[in-house]
Amino acid sequence: MTPSRTTSTTSPASPPAADTPAADARAAGAAGTGRAPGAPGTTLLAALLGFFVVTLDAVIVNVALPSMRADLGGGLAGLQWVVDGYTLLFAAVLLSAGSLTDRVGAKRAFGWGMAVFVAASVACGLAPSLGVLVAFRCVQGAAAAVVMPSSMALIGQAYPDPVSRARAVAVWAMGGAVASSAGPVTGGLLTLASWRWIFLVNVPVGAAALVLLARTARSRRHPVPFDWAGQVTGAVAMAALVFGAIEAGRAGFGDPAVLVAFGLAVVALVAFVAVQARVAHPMVPLPLVRSRAVAVAVVIGFAFMVGYYGMPFVMSVLLQQRGLSPLGTGVVFLPMMLVGLVLTPPVPRLVERTGPRPVVTGGLALMALGLAALALIPPGAPVWVTAVVMVLVGLGGPTVIPPVIAVLLAAVPRRQAGTASGVLNTSRQLGGALAVAVFGACWPRRRAWAPG
């Protein structure tokens, strides 16, 4: 990944000698110069806002789906693509976005991604049809894919000490926790005016992140050839898999188009692995994936998102099918999201005392218990019962992903922080996309969704 001529022992995410190193900026601030362009707090806040806005855009949409369909038309498959268009492109681009972060520098990658994300948000807010909305949701997802790993790499650049970095990751995770907590209710409130505001609200947040980014230290770049073959085969594999799952819900698993999609996914996956094993500069180096820490993080991230992302899609449709308004649906999600928000700050100190394994294992167990309980709730049960049971799922948010991210960043070379982050987040987004696709495919035909 790193060119042989690079001999610096500093973090590859930090600037080259010609730039102003983050460490020098901090030293300058400590020396009383009054100027610290690379101040860790500024970097962390920019990264936090980036994580906040891309997470908000994923969770705020669910409660507005009925209003979108009433305005733009379309069936359940169309609604799945509104959600999965974002998530699928997020997953498909994440792999190369991690490599892009390492190659062009975290600061530049973050800036590019955020600028495109804001522009696509405006286009979604003005979309005249469902097809246009889905198209720009895909653009949003691709841009968000660049924001996510670059925001994590910015944190690794600003906080080289493992303990400080783990705490910074927890603060960064607060951005996602706040977005997850506020998303459903905010979506319900904005939908009272118009569903279009759920996209336009991204504009001021993205602008603030870009202003903060301008004050952060420059990042080291590693210019090497781009893995176009890996990007294409990886994207085709994921897109074909998700397309097949969504279409299976509409046409059945025996439909020729569905079988072709699944077959294409298998062929593309085999080609992707072969390409990564042969090219000189793979976007996913196979030795990195063989690392036990990376492999465990990938599996956990995938499993976590199946429940944490798929469940809100199903429950948003189900609750509004039972007569709740978008705002009422958002309120049902509020206890689950607030639990994650409250528990996010103390979890890193708990991990420092017990280690990550018991915390992550406990969080996954609580999630599994909550999802099983949701499946067993009778249709006539009061809504508050559903809200209480979903709290168990919410407990998984702060206890699973932040510790896993901290372990991952500590286990890989700094020059591969962006790539490793991209691999982890690709597994997470693919899990979420498949959850929406499969849960929609399993939705009973007699309960085919229609706006209330």
C-alpha positions as CSV (number, residue, x, y, z in Angstrom):
1,M,0.0,0.0,0.0
2,T,2.8,2.4,0.9
3,P,5.3,3.3,-1.8
4,S,8.8,2.0,-1.0
5,R,10.3,5.5,-1.1
6,T,8.3,6.5,2.0
7,T,10.5,6.2,5.0
8,S,8.8,8.4,7.5
9,T,7.9,6.6,10.8
10,T,5.0,9.0,11.5
11,S,1.4,8.0,11.0
12,P,0.7,7.8,7.3
13,A,-2.5,9.7,8.0
14,S,-0.4,12.6,9.2
15,P,1.0,15.2,6.8
16,P,4.3,14.9,5.0
17,A,7.2,17.1,5.9
18,A,6.1,19.9,3.6
19,D,2.7,20.1,5.4
20,T,2.0,21.2,8.9
21,P,2.0,18.1,11.1
22,A,-0.8,17.7,13.6
23,A,1.8,17.1,16.3
24,D,3.6,20.3,15.4
25,A,0.3,22.2,15.5
26,R,-0.5,20.9,18.9
27,A,3.0,21.7,20.1
28,A,2.7,25.2,18.6
29,G,-0.6,25.7,20.5
30,A,1.1,24.5,23.7
31,A,3.9,26.9,23.2
32,G,1.5,29.8,23.2
33,T,1.5,30.7,19.6
34,G,-2.3,30.9,19.7
35,R,-2.6,29.0,16.4
36,A,-3.4,25.3,16.2
37,P,-4.9,24.5,12.8
38,G,-4.6,20.8,13.6
39,A,-6.3,21.0,17.0
40,P,-7.7,17.5,17.8
41,G,-10.9,18.9,19.0
42,T,-11.7,20.6,15.7
43,T,-10.9,17.5,13.8
44,L,-13.0,15.4,16.1
45,L,-16.0,17.8,15.8
46,A,-15.8,17.8,12.0
47,A,-15.6,14.0,11.9
48,L,-18.5,13.8,14.4
49,L,-20.7,16.0,12.2
50,G,-19.9,13.9,9.2
51,F,-20.9,10.7,11.0
52,F,-24.0,12.4,12.3
53,V,-25.3,13.6,9.0
54,V,-24.7,10.3,7.1
55,T,-26.3,8.3,9.9
56,L,-29.2,10.8,10.2
57,D,-29.9,10.3,6.5
58,A,-30.1,6.6,6.9
59,V,-32.5,6.6,9.9
60,I,-34.7,9.6,9.2
61,V,-36.1,8.2,6.0
62,N,-38.1,5.2,7.4
63,V,-40.9,7.1,9.0
64,A,-41.4,9.2,5.9
65,L,-41.8,6.3,3.5
66,P,-45.7,6.4,3.5
67,S,-45.7,10.1,2.7
68,M,-43.2,9.6,-0.1
69,R,-45.4,6.9,-1.6
70,A,-48.5,9.0,-1.3
71,D,-46.7,11.9,-3.1
72,L,-44.6,10.0,-5.7
73,G,-46.3,6.6,-6.0
74,G,-44.7,3.2,-6.1
75,G,-45.1,0.0,-4.1
76,L,-43.1,-1.8,-1.4
77,A,-40.2,-2.5,-3.9
78,G,-39.9,1.2,-4.6
79,L,-39.8,2.0,-0.9
80,Q,-37.1,-0.7,-0.4
81,W,-35.0,1.0,-3.1
82,V,-35.4,4.4,-1.4
83,V,-33.7,2.8,1.6
84,D,-31.4,0.4,-0.1
85,G,-30.3,2.7,-2.9
86,Y,-28.5,4.7,-0.2
87,T,-27.3,1.7,1.7
88,L,-26.2,-0.4,-1.3
89,L,-24.1,2.4,-2.9
90,F,-22.8,3.1,0.6
91,A,-21.6,-0.5,0.8
92,A,-20.4,-0.7,-2.8
93,V,-18.2,2.4,-2.7
94,L,-16.9,1.9,0.9
95,L,-14.2,-0.5,-0.1
96,S,-12.6,1.8,-2.6
97,A,-13.4,4.8,-0.4
98,G,-11.2,3.4,2.3
99,S,-8.4,3.1,-0.2
100,L,-9.2,6.5,-1.5
101,T,-8.8,7.9,2.0
102,D,-5.4,6.4,2.3
103,R,-4.3,7.6,-1.2
104,V,-5.6,11.2,-1.3
105,G,-5.6,11.9,2.5
106,A,-8.4,11.8,5.0
107,K,-9.0,15.6,4.9
108,R,-9.4,15.8,1.1
109,A,-11.5,12.6,0.9
110,F,-13.8,13.9,3.7
111,G,-14.2,17.3,1.9
112,W,-15.0,15.7,-1.4
113,G,-17.5,13.3,0.1
114,M,-19.3,15.9,2.2
115,A,-19.6,18.4,-0.7
116,V,-21.2,15.8,-3.0
117,F,-23.4,14.5,-0.1
118,V,-24.9,18.0,0.5
119,A,-25.5,18.6,-3.3
120,A,-27.3,15.2,-3.6
121,S,-29.4,16.0,-0.5
122,V,-30.7,19.1,-2.2
123,A,-31.5,17.0,-5.3
124,C,-33.4,14.5,-3.2
125,G,-35.4,17.2,-1.6
126,L,-36.4,18.5,-5.0
127,A,-37.0,15.1,-6.7
128,P,-40.1,15.2,-9.0
129,S,-40.5,11.4,-9.1
130,L,-39.6,8.2,-7.3
131,G,-37.0,7.2,-9.9
132,V,-35.2,10.5,-9.5
133,L,-35.3,10.2,-5.8
134,V,-33.8,6.7,-5.8
135,A,-31.1,7.9,-8.3
136,F,-29.9,10.7,-6.0
137,R,-30.3,8.5,-2.9
138,C,-27.6,6.4,-4.7
139,V,-25.4,9.4,-5.1
140,Q,-26.0,10.3,-1.4
141,G,-24.9,6.8,-0.5
142,A,-21.8,6.9,-2.6
143,A,-20.8,10.2,-1.0
144,A,-21.6,9.0,2.5
145,A,-19.3,6.0,1.8
146,V,-16.4,8.5,1.4
147,V,-17.3,10.5,4.5
148,M,-17.4,7.5,6.8
149,P,-13.9,6.0,6.6
150,S,-12.3,9.4,6.1
151,S,-13.9,10.6,9.3
152,M,-12.5,7.6,11.2
153,A,-9.1,8.2,9.6
154,L,-9.2,11.8,10.7
155,I,-9.6,10.6,14.3
156,G,-6.7,8.2,13.9
157,Q,-4.6,11.1,12.6
158,A,-5.5,13.5,15.4
159,Y,-5.3,11.0,18.3
160,P,-2.3,8.7,17.9
161,D,-2.4,7.4,21.5
162,P,-4.7,4.3,21.7
163,V,-6.4,5.3,24.9
164,S,-7.2,8.9,23.7
165,R,-8.2,7.5,20.3
166,A,-10.7,5.0,21.9
167,R,-12.3,7.9,23.8
168,A,-12.3,10.0,20.7
169,V,-14.0,7.2,18.8
170,A,-16.7,7.1,21.6
171,V,-17.3,10.8,21.1
172,W,-17.4,10.3,17.4
173,A,-19.9,7.5,17.9
174,M,-22.1,10.1,19.8
175,G,-22.7,11.7,16.5
176,G,-24.3,8.5,15.2
177,A,-26.1,7.9,18.5
178,V,-27.6,11.4,18.5
179,A,-28.6,11.0,14.8
180,S,-30.2,7.6,15.6
181,S,-32.0,9.1,18.6
182,A,-33.2,12.2,16.8
183,G,-33.8,10.7,13.4
184,P,-37.2,9.0,13.8
185,V,-38.8,11.9,15.7
186,T,-37.2,14.5,13.6
187,G,-38.3,12.7,10.5
188,G,-41.9,12.6,11.9
189,L,-41.8,16.3,12.7
190,L,-40.4,17.3,9.3
191,T,-42.8,15.1,7.5
192,L,-45.7,17.1,9.0
193,A,-44.5,19.9,6.7
194,S,-43.1,17.9,3.9
195,W,-41.1,14.7,3.5
196,R,-38.7,16.8,1.4
197,W,-37.3,18.5,4.5
198,I,-35.8,15.3,5.7
199,F,-33.2,15.7,3.0
200,L,-32.8,19.5,3.0
201,V,-32.0,19.4,6.7
202,N,-28.6,17.9,5.8
203,V,-27.4,21.1,4.1
204,P,-26.6,23.2,7.2
205,V,-25.0,20.3,9.0
206,G,-22.8,19.5,6.0
207,A,-21.8,23.1,5.6
208,A,-20.7,23.3,9.3
209,A,-18.6,20.2,8.9
210,L,-16.8,21.7,5.9
211,V,-16.1,24.9,7.7
212,L,-14.5,22.9,10.6
213,L,-12.6,20.7,8.1
214,A,-10.9,23.8,6.7
215,R,-9.3,24.3,10.1
216,T,-7.8,20.8,10.5
217,A,-4.3,19.7,9.6
218,R,-3.5,18.4,6.2
219,S,-3.2,14.6,5.7
220,R,-0.5,12.5,4.2
221,R,-1.3,11.0,0.8
222,H,-0.2,7.7,-0.7
223,P,-0.5,8.0,-4.5
224,V,-0.7,4.4,-6.0
225,P,-2.8,3.0,-8.9
226,F,-6.5,2.7,-8.3
227,D,-8.0,-0.8,-8.2
228,W,-10.7,-0.3,-10.9
229,A,-11.2,-4.1,-11.4
230,G,-11.7,-4.7,-7.7
231,Q,-14.2,-1.8,-7.5
232,V,-16.3,-3.0,-10.4
233,T,-16.4,-6.6,-9.4
234,G,-17.1,-5.8,-5.7
235,A,-19.9,-3.3,-6.6
236,V,-21.5,-5.8,-9.1
237,A,-21.4,-8.6,-6.5
238,M,-23.2,-6.5,-3.8
239,A,-25.6,-4.8,-6.2
240,A,-26.6,-8.1,-7.8
241,L,-27.1,-9.8,-4.4
242,V,-29.3,-7.0,-3.0
243,F,-31.2,-6.6,-6.3
244,G,-32.0,-10.4,-6.3
245,A,-33.2,-10.2,-2.7
246,I,-35.5,-7.3,-3.4
247,E,-36.9,-8.7,-6.6
248,A,-37.4,-12.1,-4.9
249,G,-40.0,-10.4,-2.7
250,R,-41.9,-9.1,-5.8
251,A,-41.5,-11.9,-8.3
252,G,-40.5,-14.9,-6.1
253,F,-37.2,-16.7,-5.6
254,G,-37.7,-18.9,-8.7
255,D,-38.0,-15.9,-11.1
256,P,-35.4,-16.1,-13.9
257,A,-34.3,-12.5,-13.2
258,V,-33.7,-13.3,-9.5
259,L,-31.7,-16.5,-10.3
260,V,-29.6,-14.6,-12.8
261,A,-28.9,-11.8,-10.2
262,F,-27.8,-14.3,-7.6
263,G,-25.7,-16.2,-10.1
264,L,-24.1,-12.9,-11.2
265,A,-23.4,-12.1,-7.5
266,V,-21.5,-15.4,-7.1
267,V,-19.5,-14.9,-10.2
268,A,-18.6,-11.3,-9.4
269,L,-17.6,-12.3,-5.9
270,V,-15.2,-15.0,-7.2
271,A,-13.8,-12.5,-9.6
272,F,-13.3,-9.9,-6.9
273,V,-11.3,-12.3,-4.7
274,A,-9.2,-13.3,-7.7
275,V,-8.5,-9.7,-8.6
276,Q,-7.5,-8.8,-5.0
277,A,-5.1,-11.7,-5.0
278,R,-3.4,-10.7,-8.2
279,V,-3.3,-6.9,-8.6
280,A,-0.3,-5.0,-7.3
281,H,-2.4,-2.5,-5.3
282,P,-5.6,-4.2,-4.2
283,M,-8.2,-2.0,-2.5
284,V,-8.7,-4.8,0.0
285,P,-5.4,-6.5,0.7
286,L,-6.1,-10.1,1.5
287,P,-3.6,-10.3,4.3
288,L,-5.5,-7.5,6.0
289,V,-8.8,-9.5,5.8
290,R,-7.0,-12.6,7.1
291,S,-6.2,-10.7,10.3
292,R,-8.2,-12.2,13.1
293,A,-9.2,-8.8,14.5
294,V,-10.4,-7.6,11.1
295,A,-12.3,-10.8,10.4
296,V,-14.1,-10.7,13.7
297,A,-14.9,-7.0,13.3
298,V,-16.4,-7.7,9.8
299,V,-18.6,-10.5,11.1
300,I,-19.8,-8.5,14.1
301,G,-20.5,-5.4,12.0
302,F,-22.6,-7.4,9.5
303,A,-24.6,-9.2,12.2
304,F,-25.2,-6.0,14.1
305,M,-26.6,-4.1,11.1
306,V,-28.9,-6.9,10.1
307,G,-30.9,-6.3,13.3
308,Y,-30.2,-2.7,13.9
309,Y,-31.0,-1.4,10.4
310,G,-33.5,-4.0,9.2
311,M,-35.8,-3.8,12.3
312,P,-36.6,0.0,11.9
313,F,-37.6,-0.5,8.3
314,V,-40.0,-3.3,9.2
315,M,-41.4,-1.6,12.3
316,S,-41.9,1.8,10.6
317,V,-44.0,0.1,7.9
318,L,-45.9,-2.1,10.4
319,L,-46.6,0.7,13.0
320,Q,-48.0,3.0,10.3
321,Q,-50.0,0.2,8.8
322,R,-51.6,-0.1,12.2
323,G,-52.6,3.5,12.1
324,L,-49.8,5.5,13.7
325,S,-48.7,8.8,12.2
326,P,-45.1,9.4,11.1
327,L,-44.5,11.4,14.3
328,G,-46.2,8.7,16.4
329,T,-44.0,6.1,14.8
330,G,-40.9,8.2,15.6
331,V,-41.9,8.5,19.2
332,V,-42.2,4.7,19.5
333,F,-38.5,4.5,18.5
334,L,-37.4,7.2,20.9
335,P,-36.8,5.1,24.0
336,M,-34.6,2.7,22.0
337,M,-32.6,5.5,20.5
338,L,-32.2,7.4,23.8
339,V,-30.8,4.4,25.6
340,G,-28.0,4.3,23.0
341,L,-27.4,8.0,23.4
342,V,-27.1,7.8,27.2
343,L,-24.9,4.7,27.2
344,T,-22.4,5.8,24.5
345,P,-20.2,8.0,26.8
346,P,-19.5,5.6,29.6
347,V,-18.9,2.5,27.5
348,P,-15.2,3.2,26.7
349,R,-14.3,3.3,30.4
350,L,-16.2,0.1,30.9
351,V,-14.2,-1.5,28.1
352,E,-11.0,-0.2,29.7
353,R,-11.8,-2.1,32.9
354,T,-13.3,-5.3,31.4
355,G,-11.8,-5.5,27.9
356,P,-14.0,-5.4,24.7
357,R,-15.1,-9.0,24.6
358,P,-17.6,-9.1,27.4
359,V,-19.1,-5.8,26.5
360,V,-19.5,-6.7,22.8
361,T,-20.8,-10.1,23.6
362,G,-23.3,-8.8,26.1
363,G,-24.5,-6.1,23.6
364,L,-25.1,-8.7,20.9
365,A,-26.9,-11.0,23.3
366,L,-29.3,-8.2,24.3
367,M,-29.9,-7.3,20.7
368,A,-30.8,-10.9,19.8
369,L,-33.1,-11.2,22.8
370,G,-34.9,-8.0,21.8
371,L,-35.3,-9.0,18.2
372,A,-36.7,-12.4,19.3
373,A,-39.1,-10.7,21.7
374,L,-40.3,-8.4,18.9
375,A,-41.1,-11.4,16.7
376,L,-43.2,-12.9,19.5
377,I,-45.3,-9.8,20.3
378,P,-48.9,-10.4,19.4
379,P,-50.5,-8.0,16.9
380,G,-53.0,-6.6,19.4
381,A,-50.4,-5.7,22.0
382,P,-50.2,-2.1,23.2
383,V,-47.7,0.1,21.3
384,W,-45.8,0.8,24.5
385,V,-44.9,-2.9,24.8
386,T,-43.2,-2.6,21.4
387,A,-41.3,0.5,22.5
388,V,-40.1,-1.2,25.7
389,V,-38.9,-4.3,23.9
390,M,-37.0,-2.3,21.3
391,V,-34.9,-0.8,24.1
392,L,-33.1,-4.2,24.3
393,V,-32.1,-3.7,20.6
394,G,-31.0,-0.2,21.4
395,L,-28.6,-1.4,24.1
396,G,-26.6,-3.0,21.3
397,G,-25.7,0.3,19.6
398,P,-23.2,1.7,22.1
399,T,-21.9,-1.6,23.4
400,V,-21.0,-3.2,20.1
401,I,-19.8,-0.9,17.4
402,P,-17.6,1.6,19.3
403,P,-15.5,-1.1,21.0
404,V,-15.2,-3.0,17.8
405,I,-14.0,0.1,15.9
406,A,-11.4,0.9,18.6
407,V,-10.0,-2.7,18.5
408,L,-9.9,-2.6,14.7
409,L,-8.0,0.7,14.6
410,A,-5.5,-0.5,17.2
411,A,-4.9,-3.8,15.3
412,V,-4.0,-2.5,11.8
413,P,-1.1,-0.4,10.6
414,R,-1.9,3.3,10.5
415,R,-1.3,3.5,6.8
416,Q,-4.2,1.1,6.4
417,A,-6.6,2.7,8.8
418,G,-8.8,4.0,6.0
419,T,-8.8,0.7,4.2
420,A,-9.7,-1.3,7.3
421,S,-12.4,1.2,8.2
422,G,-13.9,0.8,4.7
423,V,-13.9,-3.0,5.0
424,L,-15.7,-2.8,8.4
425,N,-18.3,-0.3,7.3
426,T,-18.8,-2.2,4.0
427,S,-19.8,-5.3,6.0
428,R,-22.1,-3.2,8.1
429,Q,-23.9,-1.5,5.2
430,L,-24.2,-4.7,3.3
431,G,-25.8,-6.3,6.3
432,G,-28.2,-3.4,6.5
433,A,-29.0,-3.5,2.8
434,L,-29.6,-7.2,2.8
435,A,-31.8,-7.0,5.9
436,V,-34.1,-4.5,4.2
437,A,-34.1,-6.6,1.0
438,V,-34.7,-9.9,2.7
439,F,-37.2,-8.6,5.3
440,G,-39.2,-7.0,2.5
441,A,-39.0,-10.2,0.4
442,C,-40.5,-12.1,3.4
443,W,-43.3,-9.6,3.9
444,P,-46.6,-11.5,3.6
445,R,-48.5,-10.7,0.4
446,R,-51.7,-10.2,2.3
447,R,-50.1,-7.4,4.2
448,A,-48.6,-5.7,1.1
449,W,-48.0,-2.2,2.2
450,A,-50.3,0.7,1.3
451,P,-50.2,4.2,2.7
452,G,-52.5,4.7,5.7
